[in-house]
Amino acid sequence: MKAKKMLVALLAMATAASLVAGCGGGDKKSGSSGGEKKFINIATGGTAGVYYPLGGALADILNKNIKGANATAQSTGASVANVNMLKEGQVDVAFIQNDIAYYAVNGVEMFKGKQVKNLKGLATLYPETIQIVTTKNTGIKTIADLKGKRVAVGAAGSGAEANARQILNMAGITYDDIKAQYLSFAEASSALKDGNVDAAFLTAGFPTAAIQDLATQHDVVLVPIDGDLADKLVKKYPYYTKTVIPAKTYNKLDVDVSSVSVKCMLVVTDKMKDDLGYDIVKALYTHLDRMQAAHSIAKMITKKSATEGMSIPLNGGADKYFKEK
């Protein structure tokens, strides 16, 4: 009986100890100082996309180069979902297109009436290029040629659809002038292949696998966004940057094609302390080889371009790092 009572007492002591350990500061929020754990939850995108492997690489970099960091990357619904996760405090860092971040901070487009004012930028990473794709047999060579045509403009309420609308409007074209079809990326790619649309707006890093696949069956044409149109877009919308899609990016693409891009960026909220923001970008830009090992698009991530297309205010620590020589 005494042995049984002693066993019960020991179990009670062990339970109490475990409860104390569980409340011992391991759940400190990111940005805490000293030797405490810094839990850094990173929101990425779908497991088949680019954000996810880059997020895993970023977590690895932070864990190895920031004292006390405990960073993890999780698959999410990408940009719009990531804004909402930051807003709710479910994550600390998120991969988000810079146009979506702009819409959120300014309460426009899909965030009209749902403004998220406290977002801060850490860095812009690489271009996600607006590619206006068609095939040679349509005869479409310019944006003006899209009038009267069946054009996939992106899923309703998506960032790609906003890109398409802004570009068309700047060229003096409204949806009344075309046969707009609200198709997702995958749907638009399939419709192009089957000839069910004449052209499609796709926002993605190049080369894009779906366009490469299309180019094996059809002569692909990329409609340029250049000259005054590109200048006006960049001037009006701070999240666009000029981009050149090189010749040979796709089969039988024999000339360079001018376009514009939005950018993938890293976003936090004003709850992240400046010292942690500084440590994150410093770790990232001194270990870009790890990002490049995760995905080839990371070759376009450079410190020199880290604020190009920055559409929201910078975290103070990130700003400090980028101003250092």
C-alpha positions as CSV (number, residue, x, y, z in Angstrom):
1,M,0.0,0.0,0.0
2,K,2.9,2.4,0.9
3,A,4.5,1.6,-2.5
4,K,1.2,2.4,-4.2
5,K,0.9,5.7,-2.4
6,M,4.5,6.6,-3.2
7,L,3.9,5.8,-6.9
8,V,0.8,8.1,-6.9
9,A,2.8,10.9,-5.3
10,L,5.6,10.6,-7.8
11,L,3.1,10.7,-10.7
12,A,1.6,13.8,-9.2
13,M,5.0,15.5,-8.9
14,A,5.9,14.6,-12.5
15,T,2.6,16.0,-13.8
16,A,3.1,19.2,-11.9
17,A,6.7,19.5,-13.2
18,S,5.5,19.0,-16.8
19,L,2.9,21.7,-16.3
20,V,5.5,24.1,-15.1
21,A,7.8,23.3,-18.0
22,G,4.9,23.8,-20.4
23,C,4.5,27.4,-19.1
24,G,8.2,28.2,-19.0
25,G,8.4,30.7,-21.8
26,G,8.8,28.5,-24.8
27,D,5.7,30.1,-26.3
28,K,7.2,33.6,-26.4
29,K,6.2,35.5,-29.5
30,S,8.7,36.3,-32.2
31,G,10.7,39.4,-31.5
32,S,11.4,38.5,-27.8
33,S,14.9,39.2,-26.7
34,G,17.5,37.4,-24.7
35,G,17.9,33.6,-24.8
36,E,14.2,32.8,-25.1
37,K,12.9,30.8,-28.0
38,K,11.7,32.9,-30.9
39,F,8.8,31.0,-32.5
40,I,8.6,32.2,-36.1
41,N,5.6,30.7,-38.1
42,I,6.0,31.2,-41.8
43,A,3.0,31.1,-44.2
44,T,3.8,30.0,-47.7
45,G,1.4,28.6,-50.3
46,G,0.3,25.2,-51.8
47,T,2.8,22.4,-51.6
48,A,3.0,22.3,-55.4
49,G,3.9,26.0,-55.7
50,V,7.1,28.0,-55.3
51,Y,6.3,29.7,-52.0
52,Y,6.3,26.4,-50.1
53,P,9.9,25.2,-50.8
54,L,11.3,28.7,-50.4
55,G,9.5,28.9,-47.0
56,G,11.0,25.7,-45.9
57,A,14.5,27.0,-46.9
58,L,13.9,30.3,-45.1
59,A,12.9,28.4,-41.9
60,D,16.1,26.4,-42.1
61,I,18.2,29.6,-42.6
62,L,16.6,31.2,-39.6
63,N,16.9,28.2,-37.3
64,K,20.6,27.9,-38.1
65,N,21.5,31.6,-38.0
66,I,19.3,33.4,-35.4
67,K,19.9,32.5,-31.8
68,G,16.9,30.9,-30.2
69,A,14.9,30.8,-33.4
70,N,12.3,28.0,-33.8
71,A,11.0,28.7,-37.3
72,T,8.5,26.5,-39.2
73,A,6.9,26.8,-42.6
74,Q,3.3,25.8,-43.3
75,S,1.3,25.3,-46.5
76,T,-1.5,27.8,-46.9
77,G,-3.9,29.2,-49.5
78,A,-1.2,31.8,-50.5
79,S,-1.3,35.6,-50.7
80,V,-4.9,36.5,-49.7
81,A,-5.2,33.8,-47.1
82,N,-1.7,34.8,-45.8
83,V,-2.8,38.4,-45.2
84,N,-5.7,37.1,-43.1
85,M,-3.4,34.8,-41.1
86,L,-1.1,37.7,-40.3
87,K,-4.1,39.8,-39.3
88,E,-5.3,37.1,-36.9
89,G,-1.8,36.6,-35.5
90,Q,-1.7,33.0,-36.7
91,V,1.7,33.5,-38.4
92,D,4.6,35.9,-38.0
93,V,6.0,36.0,-41.6
94,A,4.2,35.4,-44.9
95,F,5.0,35.1,-48.6
96,I,2.6,37.5,-50.3
97,Q,2.4,39.2,-53.8
98,N,3.2,42.9,-53.4
99,D,0.0,43.9,-55.1
100,I,-2.1,41.9,-52.7
101,A,-0.2,43.5,-49.8
102,Y,-0.9,46.9,-51.2
103,Y,-4.6,46.2,-51.6
104,A,-4.8,45.0,-48.0
105,V,-3.0,48.0,-46.5
106,N,-5.1,50.5,-48.6
107,G,-8.4,48.6,-48.2
108,V,-9.1,48.3,-52.0
109,E,-9.9,45.5,-54.5
110,M,-10.7,42.3,-52.5
111,F,-9.9,44.1,-49.2
112,K,-12.4,46.9,-49.8
113,G,-14.1,47.3,-46.4
114,K,-11.6,44.9,-44.8
115,Q,-8.4,47.0,-44.6
116,V,-5.4,45.6,-42.8
117,K,-3.3,48.6,-41.9
118,N,-0.6,47.1,-39.8
119,L,1.3,45.1,-42.5
120,K,5.0,45.8,-42.9
121,G,7.4,44.6,-45.6
122,L,10.6,42.7,-45.0
123,A,11.8,42.4,-48.6
124,T,10.7,41.9,-52.2
125,L,12.1,38.7,-53.5
126,Y,11.5,37.9,-57.2
127,P,9.2,38.9,-60.0
128,E,5.9,37.2,-60.8
129,T,5.4,38.3,-64.3
130,I,2.1,39.2,-66.1
131,Q,2.3,37.0,-69.2
132,I,-0.4,37.7,-71.8
133,V,-0.4,34.4,-73.7
134,T,-1.9,33.6,-77.0
135,T,-1.1,31.4,-80.0
136,K,0.1,32.4,-83.5
137,N,-3.1,31.3,-85.3
138,T,-5.2,34.0,-83.4
139,G,-3.4,36.8,-85.1
140,I,-3.1,38.7,-81.7
141,K,0.1,40.7,-81.5
142,T,-0.8,43.7,-79.4
143,I,-3.1,44.5,-76.4
144,A,-5.3,46.5,-78.8
145,D,-5.9,43.2,-80.8
146,L,-7.6,41.7,-77.7
147,K,-10.8,43.7,-78.5
148,G,-13.6,41.4,-79.4
149,K,-11.7,38.3,-78.4
150,R,-12.3,35.6,-75.7
151,V,-9.8,36.6,-72.9
152,A,-9.2,34.7,-69.7
153,V,-8.7,37.4,-67.1
154,G,-8.2,35.3,-64.0
155,A,-10.5,34.0,-61.4
156,A,-13.1,36.5,-60.1
157,G,-11.6,38.4,-57.1
158,S,-8.1,37.2,-57.7
159,G,-4.9,39.2,-57.9
160,A,-4.5,38.1,-61.5
161,E,-7.9,39.4,-62.4
162,A,-7.0,42.8,-60.9
163,N,-3.8,42.8,-62.9
164,A,-5.7,42.1,-66.1
165,R,-8.3,44.8,-65.4
166,Q,-5.7,47.4,-64.6
167,I,-3.6,46.7,-67.7
168,L,-6.5,46.6,-70.0
169,N,-8.0,49.8,-68.6
170,M,-4.6,51.6,-68.9
171,A,-4.7,50.6,-72.6
172,G,-8.2,52.0,-73.0
173,I,-9.9,48.6,-73.0
174,T,-12.8,47.6,-70.6
175,Y,-14.4,44.2,-70.1
176,D,-17.2,45.5,-72.4
177,D,-14.7,45.4,-75.2
178,I,-13.7,41.8,-74.8
179,K,-15.4,38.5,-74.0
180,A,-14.0,38.2,-70.5
181,Q,-13.8,34.7,-69.0
182,Y,-13.1,34.4,-65.3
183,L,-10.8,31.4,-65.3
184,S,-8.2,30.2,-62.8
185,F,-4.6,29.7,-63.8
186,A,-5.2,26.0,-64.5
187,E,-8.5,26.5,-66.3
188,A,-6.9,29.3,-68.5
189,S,-4.0,27.1,-69.4
190,S,-6.3,24.2,-70.4
191,A,-8.6,26.5,-72.4
192,L,-5.7,28.0,-74.3
193,K,-4.5,24.5,-75.2
194,D,-8.0,23.4,-76.4
195,G,-8.6,26.7,-78.3
196,N,-11.6,27.7,-76.0
197,V,-10.1,31.1,-75.4
198,D,-8.0,33.3,-77.6
199,A,-5.7,34.8,-75.0
200,A,-5.1,34.6,-71.2
201,F,-3.5,36.7,-68.5
202,L,-1.2,34.6,-66.3
203,T,0.7,35.9,-63.4
204,A,3.6,33.7,-62.5
205,G,7.4,33.4,-62.5
206,F,8.9,32.4,-65.9
207,P,9.4,29.9,-67.4
208,T,5.9,28.8,-66.5
209,A,5.3,25.1,-66.9
210,A,1.8,25.4,-68.3
211,I,3.1,27.8,-71.0
212,Q,6.0,25.5,-71.8
213,D,3.5,22.6,-72.2
214,L,1.3,24.8,-74.5
215,A,4.4,25.6,-76.6
216,T,5.0,21.9,-77.3
217,Q,1.7,21.8,-79.3
218,H,1.2,25.4,-80.5
219,D,3.3,28.4,-81.6
220,V,3.1,30.5,-78.4
221,V,3.0,34.3,-78.7
222,L,3.5,36.6,-75.7
223,V,1.8,40.0,-76.1
224,P,4.1,42.8,-74.9
225,I,3.4,45.4,-72.3
226,D,5.9,48.1,-73.2
227,G,6.6,51.8,-73.9
228,D,4.2,54.4,-72.5
229,L,1.8,51.7,-71.2
230,A,4.4,50.2,-69.0
231,D,5.6,53.6,-67.8
232,K,2.0,54.6,-66.9
233,L,1.3,51.4,-65.0
234,V,4.5,51.7,-62.9
235,K,3.7,55.3,-62.2
236,K,0.1,54.7,-61.1
237,Y,0.6,51.4,-59.3
238,P,3.6,51.2,-57.0
239,Y,3.7,47.4,-57.0
240,Y,4.5,47.0,-60.7
241,T,8.1,46.7,-62.0
242,K,9.3,46.5,-65.6
243,T,10.4,43.0,-66.7
244,V,11.9,41.5,-69.9
245,I,11.0,37.9,-70.7
246,P,14.1,36.7,-72.6
247,A,14.0,35.1,-76.0
248,K,14.1,31.3,-75.8
249,T,12.2,31.3,-72.5
250,Y,9.6,29.2,-74.5
251,N,9.8,27.1,-77.6
252,K,9.9,29.3,-80.7
253,L,10.0,32.5,-78.7
254,D,12.7,34.2,-80.7
255,V,12.6,37.8,-79.3
256,D,12.7,39.4,-75.9
257,V,9.3,40.5,-74.7
258,S,8.7,43.4,-72.4
259,S,6.2,43.1,-69.6
260,V,5.6,44.1,-66.1
261,S,5.7,42.1,-62.9
262,V,4.4,42.1,-59.4
263,K,6.7,40.7,-56.8
264,C,6.7,38.0,-54.3
265,M,7.5,39.6,-50.9
266,L,8.0,38.7,-47.3
267,V,5.4,40.5,-45.0
268,V,5.1,40.8,-41.3
269,T,3.0,43.0,-39.0
270,D,3.9,45.9,-36.8
271,K,4.1,43.4,-33.9
272,M,7.4,42.2,-35.1
273,K,10.2,44.0,-33.3
274,D,12.8,45.8,-35.5
275,D,15.7,43.8,-34.1
276,L,14.1,40.5,-35.3
277,G,13.2,42.0,-38.6
278,Y,16.9,43.0,-39.1
279,D,18.1,39.5,-38.1
280,I,15.7,37.8,-40.5
281,V,16.7,39.8,-43.6
282,K,20.4,39.6,-42.7
283,A,20.2,35.8,-42.3
284,L,18.3,35.5,-45.6
285,Y,20.6,37.7,-47.7
286,T,23.8,36.1,-46.4
287,H,22.5,32.6,-47.1
288,L,20.9,32.9,-50.5
289,D,22.6,29.7,-51.7
290,R,20.2,27.8,-49.4
291,M,17.2,29.5,-51.1
292,Q,18.6,28.7,-54.5
293,A,19.0,25.1,-53.6
294,A,15.3,25.0,-52.9
295,H,14.1,26.5,-56.2
296,S,15.8,28.0,-59.2
297,I,13.7,31.2,-59.1
298,A,15.7,32.2,-56.0
299,K,18.6,33.1,-58.3
300,M,16.6,36.3,-58.9
301,I,16.6,37.2,-55.2
302,T,19.3,39.9,-54.5
303,K,19.9,42.5,-51.8
304,K,20.2,45.1,-54.6
305,S,16.6,44.5,-55.7
306,A,15.2,43.9,-52.2
307,T,13.1,47.0,-52.1
308,E,12.1,47.2,-55.8
309,G,8.3,47.2,-56.0
310,M,8.0,47.5,-52.2
311,S,4.3,48.5,-51.9
312,I,3.9,48.9,-48.1
313,P,6.0,50.5,-45.3
314,L,9.2,48.6,-44.4
315,N,9.8,47.0,-41.0
316,G,12.4,49.3,-39.3
317,G,15.0,46.6,-38.9
318,A,14.8,45.6,-42.6
319,D,15.1,49.3,-43.5
320,K,18.2,49.6,-41.4
321,Y,19.8,46.5,-43.0
322,F,19.1,47.6,-46.6
323,K,20.7,51.0,-45.9
324,E,23.9,49.5,-44.7
325,K,26.7,49.3,-47.2
